[in-house]
């Protein structure tokens, strides 16, 4: 059917007076969800004619989309939404409340049962510009059925009750206010009665408002310091106000004016000056009576002595003020107490640290004295043999002294790992390949009584770690596992990829993310909860005296934490132990693990220039000798300042070797930075007896920088220098 035919049918259906009918006749209903009017069911067409004859607000929500047809009375409910709402779906017309309306419409359409609501509130966007307001309605929803008894529309009769609801609320508020006023008056009357019974009333007054004549009895006059005869005959109100405390006069005048205007009960507290010149607290209670036309007529009242009550109230106010002040400074005092507690805790930690240092000192003194005795004794024997010309079999004394030195170096590395101040040399590492490379060494170390099984996860992520420290950690774990199985057993080394969410990360004290886990499990005697709690303490060991230093797990813990990971122990007595090391995943390729060749002094250098900065003469002499023997040209300096002068002089330098801890103000790192400013890309080899993290960049070195930790062999030094010379080109 074309638009013209649709409008002709609409003109017939909506014939009659009224603004809504006029718009309905002009609307092309074929473009609405209902379609052309000629297609509407007879029941719908009949009901449409009926709603336009009703003076009540009625509408029809028709079809599955609840298209709206409404009469002129409902137009006032739509307000700014009219006439655009005509023929539109309910979800568009009342979008702001459709979530509440649709279930009601669906229920009526599905079940066919009518519903009714009283004074239902809705926040409706029906104002000009889209503004909202709250409106109330009594409305009913009934099904409209066609000839086949199918529900084709929902009939909605909805008179608005907003004006009545708001009027009832205002009336209720006014009644509540009146009740409160009457209750206050009742309380005042009761207070007056109590005051009369207690003898607390100290005077009465009567104010004839039209005549402006204020009279009072003798007690009132004495309370205000007035002449009793004048008070009895009548006194101007201004004279009364003059005896009131200056700070209270404006408040009293305002209270009197308010009472005379509104009428009813009056009560006010203020101070008055008595004949002795002192001010005294009183409470004035009265009532203002009005003529029928609202004109103030009279104002009688009584005075009550409240000096004692005010003293109590002032004490209460002071207590409240003190409490408020206490609360206002509570945060500051809590912060002060917290700081004091932190200082106390820090002092306790320092005390515990000093106790640990004492334990370390005793253990180190014992270990190092043994090592030094071995080194000194072998060197003395070597010196004695050389002096007597007996050069046969002297290698064993040299090897013994070197072995003692290597054990001392190992001990210092373990201590540095425990303190988490060991400088790491992290590289992307394939942990499965690393374990495979040391598997034979682990088997030889634990011996034949313990069987080692390696379970490596396929596709294991890489880890950015110091490979040497991980090897040492695995060796320590396997030795501990072997010692926990005195009669033999099985050791399992297992690797896996782990995703640690926030909850698991909290449980394991590690940042959530992706990790690889390396777990070493034994079926030995296990540990108690008390032993697990102390396992990472320095020098704590359950092994017999002389069979354990107590630094193994401490070293592993320090290495894992410094690498950004964590160590966890899972164990039960009699059921074995599992120690898991968690290391952060490296996003990238892992480097090949190359087994180092035996170290030797590499000679044949072509005279490349090297600057050596070392304040210890013995070490400086050794480095000079070794590098000279290897064919390098060596320049020496004793501190940072003299070394920097060499750099500034223009002397050719391809490699700077510097101790980290130098005297006289400039450390090795500062020297290296200054030298690289003058000679960008200069290669630097740091040598240090401890991990000076602040000097070498918090344990991580920049490209072209490497670290050699004391004590080191001369072979290690020569090999490190040769390796650095091979990497990169020459520097001027």
C-alpha positions in Angstrom: 0.0 0.0 0.0 1.4 3.4 -0.9 1.8 6.3 1.5 -1.2 8.2 0.1 -3.5 5.2 0.8 -2.0 4.9 4.2 -2.7 8.5 5.0 -6.3 8.1 3.7 -7.0 5.2 6.0 -5.3 7.1 8.9 -7.5 10.1 8.1 -10.6 7.9 8.5 -9.3 6.2 11.7 -8.1 9.4 13.4 -11.0 11.6 12.3 -12.1 14.0 15.0 -10.8 16.9 17.1 -7.6 17.1 19.1 -3.9 17.8 18.5 -2.8 14.1 18.7 -5.4 13.1 16.1 -4.2 15.8 13.8 -0.6 14.5 14.0 -1.8 10.9 13.7 -3.6 11.8 10.4 -0.4 13.3 9.0 1.8 10.4 10.0 2.8 7.8 7.5 2.1 4.7 9.6 3.5 2.3 7.0 7.0 3.5 8.1 6.3 2.6 11.8 6.6 -0.8 13.4 2.8 -1.2 13.2 2.6 -0.8 9.4 -0.3 0.8 7.5 -3.5 1.4 9.5 -5.5 -0.8 7.0 -3.5 -3.8 8.2 -4.3 -3.3 11.8 -6.6 -5.8 13.5 -10.3 -4.7 14.1 -9.7 -4.9 17.9 -6.8 -2.5 17.7 -8.7 -0.1 15.4 -11.7 -0.1 17.8 -9.6 0.5 20.9 -7.8 3.4 19.1 -11.1 5.1 18.5 -12.1 4.5 22.2 -9.0 6.0 23.8 -9.5 9.3 21.9 -12.9 9.7 23.5 -11.6 9.4 27.0 -10.5 12.4 29.2 -8.1 10.2 31.1 -4.5 9.6 30.0 -4.6 6.4 28.0 -2.2 4.8 25.5 -1.7 1.6 23.6 1.6 -0.2 23.4 1.1 -2.2 20.2 3.0 -5.1 18.5 6.2 -6.9 19.5 8.1 -3.5 19.7 5.3 -1.9 21.7 4.7 1.0 19.3 3.0 3.9 21.0 -0.5 5.3 20.2 -1.9 7.8 22.8 -4.6 10.3 23.4 -4.5 14.1 24.2 -4.5 13.5 27.9 -1.4 11.3 27.7 0.3 14.0 25.6 0.8 16.0 28.8 2.7 13.1 30.3 5.0 13.0 27.3 5.6 16.7 27.4 8.7 17.5 25.2 8.6 14.0 23.8 5.4 14.8 21.9 4.7 14.5 18.9 7.9 12.5 18.0 6.8 9.7 20.3 3.7 8.8 18.1 4.2 5.4 16.5 7.7 4.9 18.0 8.8 1.8 19.9 8.7 1.9 23.7 12.4 1.4 23.9 12.9 4.8 22.1 10.0 6.7 23.7 10.9 5.8 27.3 14.5 4.7 26.9 15.5 6.0 30.3 12.9 3.8 32.1 12.5 1.0 29.6 14.6 -1.4 31.6 11.9 -1.2 34.3 8.8 -1.0 32.0 9.6 -3.8 29.5 9.4 -6.7 31.9 6.0 -5.5 33.0 4.7 -5.2 29.4 6.3 -8.6 28.5 4.5 -10.2 31.5 1.1 -8.9 30.5 1.6 -9.8 26.8 2.7 -13.3 27.7 0.3 -14.2 30.5 -2.6 -12.0 29.7 -3.2 -10.9 33.3 -3.6 -7.2 34.1 -1.5 -5.4 36.7 -1.9 -2.2 38.7 0.6 0.1 40.5 0.0 3.0 42.9 2.2 6.1 43.1 5.0 4.5 41.2 8.0 6.9 40.8 9.9 7.2 37.5 12.9 9.5 36.6 11.8 10.7 33.2 13.7 12.7 30.6 10.7 14.7 29.3 11.8 18.3 29.8 13.0 20.6 27.1 16.6 20.0 26.3 16.5 16.4 27.7 16.3 17.4 31.3 15.0 14.8 33.8 12.5 15.0 36.6 10.8 12.5 39.0 7.2 11.9 38.4 4.6 9.6 40.1 1.8 7.6 38.5 -1.2 5.3 39.3 -1.2 3.0 36.2 -2.7 -0.2 35.0 -1.6 -2.5 32.2 -4.2 -4.7 30.5 -4.0 -7.0 27.5 -5.9 -6.2 24.3 -6.8 -9.3 22.3 -7.8 -9.7 18.7 -10.5 -12.0 17.2 -8.2 -15.0 17.7 -7.7 -14.1 21.4 -4.1 -13.2 20.7 -2.7 -10.2 22.7 -1.9 -7.5 20.1 -1.4 -4.6 22.4 -1.1 -3.5 26.1 -3.7 -1.0 27.2 -2.1 1.5 29.6 -4.3 3.8 31.7 -1.9 6.1 33.6 -3.1 9.1 35.5 -0.2 11.2 36.9 -0.2 11.7 40.6 3.0 13.8 40.9 1.2 17.0 42.2 -0.7 15.0 44.9 2.4 13.1 46.0 4.4 16.3 46.3 1.5 18.0 48.2 1.2 15.0 50.6 5.0 15.2 51.2 4.9 18.9 51.9 1.9 18.4 54.2 3.8 15.6 56.0 6.8 17.9 56.4 4.7 20.7 57.8 2.9 18.4 60.2 6.3 17.1 61.3 7.5 20.6 61.9 4.4 21.5 63.8 4.7 18.3 65.9 8.4 19.2 66.6 7.4 22.8 67.6 4.6 21.5 69.9 7.1 18.9 71.4 9.6 21.8 72.0 6.9 23.8 73.6 5.9 20.8 75.8 9.6 20.4 76.8 9.8 24.1 77.6 6.7 23.9 79.7 8.1 20.8 81.5 11.3 22.6 82.1 9.5 25.5 83.6 7.5 23.2 85.8 10.7 21.5 87.0 12.3 24.9 87.5 9.3 26.0 89.6 9.5 22.9 91.7 13.3 23.3 92.2 13.1 27.0 92.9 15.3 27.7 89.8 13.0 30.4 88.4 14.5 33.8 89.2 11.8 36.0 87.7 8.9 36.5 85.3 8.0 39.1 82.7 5.1 40.3 80.6 5.5 42.2 77.3 2.4 44.0 76.0 3.6 44.2 72.4 1.0 46.6 70.9 1.6 49.1 73.8 5.3 48.2 73.9 5.1 48.0 77.7 7.5 45.6 79.4 6.9 44.7 83.0 8.8 42.4 85.3 8.7 41.2 88.9 11.3 42.1 91.6 13.5 38.9 91.1 13.7 39.6 87.4 14.8 43.2 88.1 17.5 42.0 90.5 18.7 39.4 87.9 19.1 42.2 85.3 20.5 44.8 87.8 17.4 47.0 87.4 15.3 49.2 89.7 12.4 46.9 90.9 9.9 49.8 91.0 10.7 50.8 87.4 10.4 47.1 86.3 7.0 46.8 88.0 5.7 50.0 86.4 7.1 49.2 82.9 10.5 49.6 81.4 11.6 50.0 77.7 12.9 46.8 76.2 16.1 48.7 75.2 17.0 49.1 78.9 16.6 45.3 79.3 18.9 44.6 76.4 21.5 47.1 77.7 22.2 44.8 80.7 22.9 41.8 78.4 26.5 40.8 77.6 27.7 42.6 74.5 28.5 39.3 72.8 24.9 38.0 73.3 22.9 41.2 72.4 22.6 40.6 68.7 21.6 37.0 69.1 18.9 37.9 71.7 17.4 40.6 69.5 17.2 38.2 66.6 15.6 35.5 68.8 13.0 38.0 70.0 12.2 39.2 66.5 11.8 35.7 65.2 9.5 34.7 68.1 7.2 37.7 67.6 6.9 37.1 63.9 6.2 33.3 64.0 4.5 33.1 67.4 4.5 30.2 69.7 7.2 28.9 72.1 10.4 30.9 72.7 13.6 29.8 74.5 17.0 31.5 74.6 20.2 31.4 76.6 22.3 34.5 77.3 24.3 36.3 80.0 23.0 39.3 82.0 24.9 41.8 84.2 23.8 41.7 87.8 24.0 44.5 90.3 27.5 43.4 91.4 28.7 43.9 87.8 29.3 40.2 87.1 27.6 38.3 84.3 25.4 35.4 85.0 23.9 32.8 82.6 20.1 32.6 82.4 17.5 30.8 80.2 14.5 32.8 79.1 11.4 30.7 78.3 8.1 32.3 77.0 5.4 32.2 74.4 4.2 34.8 71.9 0.5 35.0 71.4 -1.0 36.4 68.2 -4.4 38.0 67.3 -6.5 36.0 64.8 -5.1 38.2 62.0 -1.5 37.3 63.0 -0.7 40.5 64.8 1.6 39.9 67.9 -0.4 40.5 71.1 1.6 39.5 74.2 4.9 37.9 75.2 4.9 36.4 78.8 7.8 34.4 80.1 10.1 33.3 83.0 13.8 33.4 83.7 15.7 30.2 84.9 19.1 30.2 86.5 21.4 28.0 84.4 24.8 29.1 85.7 25.5 25.7 87.1 24.4 23.9 84.0 26.5 26.2 81.8 29.5 25.5 83.9 29.0 21.8 83.2 28.4 22.4 79.5 31.5 24.5 79.3 33.5 21.7 80.9 32.0 19.4 78.4 32.8 21.8 75.5 36.4 21.9 76.8 36.6 18.2 76.8 35.2 17.9 73.3 37.6 20.6 72.1 40.5 18.6 73.7 39.2 15.4 72.0 39.0 17.2 68.7 42.5 18.5 69.1 43.6 15.0 70.0 42.0 13.6 66.9 43.5 16.3 64.7 47.0 15.5 66.0 46.3 11.7 66.0 47.8 11.2 62.6 50.9 13.2 63.4 51.3 11.3 66.7 50.8 7.9 65.0 53.4 8.9 62.4 55.8 9.9 65.2 55.2 6.6 67.0 55.6 4.7 63.7 58.9 6.5 63.0 60.0 5.7 66.6 59.0 2.1 66.1 60.8 1.9 62.8 63.9 3.4 64.4 63.7 0.8 67.2 63.2 -2.0 64.6 66.2 -0.7 62.6 68.3 -0.7 65.8 67.1 -4.2 66.5 68.0 -5.3 62.9 71.4 -3.6 63.3 71.9 -5.5 66.5 71.0 -8.7 64.8 73.2 -7.9 61.9 76.1 -7.2 64.2 75.4 -10.6 65.9 75.5 -12.2 62.5 78.7 -10.4 61.7 80.1 -11.8 64.9 79.2 -15.3 63.8 80.6 -14.7 60.3 83.8 -13.3 61.8 84.4 -16.4 63.9 83.6 -18.8 61.1 85.7 -16.8 58.6 88.7 -16.5 60.9 88.7 -20.3 61.4 88.4 -21.0 57.6 90.8 -18.4 56.5 93.4 -19.2 59.1 93.4 -22.8 57.9 93.8 -21.6 54.3 96.5 -19.1 55.1 98.4 -21.6 57.1 98.3 -23.9 54.1 99.5 -21.2 51.7 102.2 -19.8 54.0 103.5 -23.2 55.0 103.8 -24.4 51.4 105.5 -21.2 50.3 107.9 -21.4 53.2 108.8 -25.0 52.3 109.1 -23.9 48.6 111.5 -21.1 49.7 113.5 -23.5 51.9 113.8 -26.1 49.0 115.0 -23.4 46.6 117.5 -22.0 49.1 119.0 -25.5 49.5 119.0 -26.1 45.8 116.5 -29.0 46.0 114.3 -28.2 43.0 112.9 -31.7 42.6 109.3 -32.3 43.4 108.7 -28.6 44.2 105.5 -28.5 42.0 103.5 -30.1 44.8 104.2 -27.2 47.1 103.2 -24.7 44.4 100.0 -26.7 43.6 99.1 -26.9 47.3 99.5 -23.1 47.8 97.4 -22.4 44.7 94.7 -24.9 45.8 94.4 -23.1 49.2 94.1 -19.8 47.3 91.4 -21.2 45.1 89.4 -22.4 48.2 89.7 -19.0 49.8 88.4 -17.4 46.6 85.5 -19.8 46.5 84.7 -18.9 50.1 84.6 -15.2 49.4 82.3 -15.8 46.3 79.9 -17.8 48.5 79.8 -15.0 51.1 79.1 -12.4 48.4 76.3 -14.5 47.1 74.8 -14.8 50.6 75.0 -11.0 51.0 73.4 -10.5 47.6 76.2 -8.1 46.7 77.9 -10.4 44.3 78.3 -8.9 40.8 76.5 -11.2 38.3 77.4 -11.7 34.7 73.9 -12.6 33.4 73.4 -14.0 29.9 70.5 -15.6 28.1 70.9 -19.2 29.0 69.4 -22.5 27.9 69.1 -24.1 31.3 68.4 -27.6 30.0 71.7 -27.5 28.0 73.5 -26.1 31.0 72.3 -29.0 33.2 73.3 -31.5 30.5 76.8 -30.0 30.3 77.4 -30.5 34.1 75.5 -33.8 34.5 78.6 -35.9 34.5 80.3 -33.6 37.1 77.2 -33.8 39.3 77.2 -37.6 39.1 80.9 -37.8 40.0 80.4 -35.4 42.9 77.5 -37.2 44.6 79.1 -40.6 44.1 77.7 -44.0 43.3 75.3 -44.2 46.2 73.0 -41.6 44.8 71.3 -41.9 41.4 70.7 -38.7 39.4 67.8 -38.4 37.0 67.3 -35.3 34.9 63.8 -34.5 33.6 64.0 -31.5 31.3 60.8 -29.9 29.9 60.8 -29.6 26.1 60.5 -26.0 24.9 61.9 -24.7 28.2 62.1 -20.9 28.2 65.5 -19.2 28.4 66.6 -17.5 31.6 68.9 -14.4 31.8 71.3 -15.6 34.5 74.9 -16.0 35.5 75.5 -19.6 34.3 78.4 -20.1 36.6 76.4 -19.2 39.7 73.5 -21.5 38.6 76.0 -24.4 38.1 77.3 -23.7 41.7 73.7 -23.6 43.0 72.9 -27.0 41.4 76.1 -28.5 42.7 75.2 -27.4 46.3 71.6 -28.7 46.0 72.8 -32.1 44.7 75.4 -32.3 47.6 72.7 -31.5 50.1 70.3 -34.1 48.6 73.1 -36.7 48.7 73.8 -35.9 52.4 70.2 -36.3 53.2 70.3 -39.9 51.9 73.2 -41.6 53.9 72.1 -45.0 52.6 71.7 -43.9 49.1 68.7 -42.9 47.0 67.5 -41.0 44.0 68.0 -37.3 43.1 65.7 -35.8 40.4 66.5 -32.5 38.7 63.4 -31.2 36.9 62.9 -28.1 34.8 59.5 -26.5 33.9 57.9 -23.3 32.6 55.7 -21.6 35.2 53.1 -18.9 35.0 52.7 -17.3 38.4 49.5 -15.3 38.8 49.1 -12.6 41.5 47.8 -15.1 44.1 50.6 -17.6 43.5 53.1 -14.8 43.4 52.0 -13.6 46.8 52.3 -17.2 48.2 55.8 -17.6 46.8 56.9 -14.0 47.5 57.7 -13.2 43.9 56.4 -10.8 41.3 53.7 -12.3 39.1 54.9 -13.3 35.7 56.6 -16.0 33.6 59.4 -18.1 35.3 61.3 -21.2 34.8 61.6 -23.6 37.7 64.5 -25.8 38.5 63.6 -28.3 41.2 66.0 -30.7 42.9 64.2 -33.5 44.7 65.5 -36.3 47.0 63.8 -39.2 48.8 65.9 -38.7 51.9 65.1 -37.9 55.6 63.3 -34.6 54.9 63.1 -31.5 57.0 60.9 -30.3 59.9 59.0 -27.0 59.6 61.5 -25.5 62.1 64.4 -26.5 59.9 62.8 -25.1 56.8 62.3 -21.8 58.5 66.0 -21.5 59.3 67.4 -23.1 56.1 68.6 -19.9 54.5 70.3 -18.5 57.6 74.1 -18.2 57.3 76.1 -21.0 58.9 72.9 -22.9 59.9 73.4 -26.5 59.1 72.0 -29.9 60.3 75.2 -31.7 59.2 77.8 -33.0 61.7 80.6 -30.6 62.7 83.1 -30.3 59.9 80.8 -31.6 57.2 79.0 -28.4 56.3 79.6 -24.7 56.4 75.9 -23.6 56.4 76.5 -21.2 53.4 75.2 -23.4 50.6 71.5 -22.6 50.7 72.3 -19.0 51.7 74.4 -18.6 48.5 71.6 -20.1 46.4 69.0 -17.8 48.0 71.2 -14.7 47.4 71.8 -15.7 43.7 68.1 -16.3 43.1 67.0 -13.0 44.7 69.7 -11.0 42.9 68.5 -12.6 39.6 64.9 -11.4 40.2 63.7 -14.9 41.4 63.0 -16.9 44.5 63.8 -20.2 46.2 61.2 -22.3 47.9 61.6 -25.5 50.0 58.9 -28.2 50.2 59.6 -31.0 52.7 58.2 -33.4 55.3 60.2 -35.5 57.8 60.7 -38.9 56.4 59.3 -38.0 52.9 62.2 -36.3 51.2 62.8 -32.7 50.2 62.2 -30.6 47.0 64.1 -27.3 46.6 62.8 -25.2 43.7 64.6 -22.2 42.2 62.4 -19.8 40.3 64.1 -17.6 37.7 62.5 -15.0 35.4 61.9 -15.9 31.8 64.1 -14.2 29.2 62.2 -13.1 26.1 64.7 -13.8 23.4 67.2 -16.4 22.2 69.6 -18.1 24.6 73.3 -18.0 23.9 75.3 -21.1 23.3 77.1 -22.5 26.3 80.7 -23.0 25.5 82.9 -25.1 27.7 86.0 -23.1 28.5 89.4 -24.5 27.5 92.1 -24.8 30.1 93.5 -21.3 30.9 97.0 -20.4 30.0 99.0 -17.2 29.6 98.6 -16.1 26.0 101.7 -14.4 24.6 102.4 -13.1 21.2 100.6 -9.7 21.7 101.7 -7.0 19.4 102.6 -4.4 22.0 99.0 -3.1 22.4 99.0 -0.3 25.0 97.2 -0.9 28.3 96.8 1.5 31.2 96.8 -0.2 34.7 95.4 1.8 37.6 95.9 -0.1 41.0 96.8 1.4 44.4 98.2 -1.9 45.8 101.9 -2.1 44.7 102.1 -5.9 44.9 99.1 -6.4 42.6 100.2 -3.6 40.3 103.6 -5.2 40.0 102.2 -8.7 39.2 99.8 -7.3 36.5 102.7 -5.3 35.0 104.9 -8.4 34.9 102.3 -10.8 33.5 101.1 -8.4 30.8 104.7 -7.5 29.9 105.5 -11.2 29.5 102.5 -11.5 27.2 103.8 -8.8 25.0 101.7 -5.8 25.9 103.0 -2.2 26.5 101.9 -1.3 30.1 101.5 2.2 31.7 100.9 2.3 35.4 99.0 4.7 37.7 98.4 4.6 41.5 95.0 6.3 41.7 92.1 7.7 39.7 93.5 11.2 39.3 96.9 10.1 38.0 95.2 7.6 35.7 93.0 10.3 34.3 96.0 12.5 33.6 97.5 9.6 31.5 94.2 9.5 29.5 94.2 13.2 29.0 97.9 13.2 27.9 97.0 11.5 24.7 99.0 8.4 25.4 97.7 5.5 23.2 95.5 3.2 25.2 93.5 0.2 24.0 92.4 -1.2 27.4 92.0 0.4 30.8 92.4 -2.0 33.7 91.4 -0.4 37.0 90.7 -1.4 40.5 87.1 -0.5 41.6 88.0 0.9 45.0 90.7 3.6 44.4 91.9 6.1 47.0 91.9 9.9 46.9 88.3 10.6 45.9 87.9 9.0 42.4 86.9 5.4 42.3 87.4 3.0 39.3 83.9 3.5 37.9 84.2 7.3 37.9 87.6 7.0 36.2 86.2 4.7 33.6 83.3 7.1 32.9 85.6 10.1 32.6 88.0 8.1 30.3 85.1 7.1 28.1 84.0 10.6 27.8 87.4 11.5 26.4 87.8 8.3 24.4 84.3 6.8 23.6 84.3 3.0 23.3 87.4 2.5 25.4 87.4 -1.0 26.7 87.5 -1.3 30.5 88.4 -4.3 32.8 87.4 -3.7 36.4 89.2 -5.7 39.1 87.8 -5.8 42.6 88.0 -7.8 45.8 84.3 -7.3 46.5 81.1 -6.4 44.5 81.0 -2.7 44.6 77.5 -2.4 43.0 77.3 1.3 43.1 80.7 1.6 41.2 79.9 -0.9 38.5 76.3 0.0 37.8 74.3 -2.0 40.4 75.9 -5.3 39.4 75.5 -4.9 35.6 78.2 -3.7 33.2 77.9 -1.6 30.1 79.0 -3.0 26.7 82.8 -3.0 26.5 83.2 -3.4 30.2 84.1 -6.6 32.1 84.9 -7.6 35.6 87.5 -9.8 37.2 87.1 -10.6 40.9 90.0 -10.9 43.3 91.7 -13.2 44.0 92.3 -14.2 40.4 95.2 -16.2 38.8 97.6 -14.6 36.5 96.4 -17.1 33.8 92.8 -15.8 34.3 94.0 -12.2 33.9 96.0 -12.9 30.7 93.2 -14.8 29.2 90.6 -12.1 30.0 92.8 -9.4 28.5 93.5 -11.4 25.4 89.8 -12.1 25.0 88.9 -8.4 25.4 91.6 -7.4 22.9 90.1 -9.8 20.3 86.7 -8.3 20.8 86.3 -5.0 18.9 88.9 -2.8 17.2 91.7 -0.7 18.4 91.2 2.5 20.4 93.3 5.6 20.0 
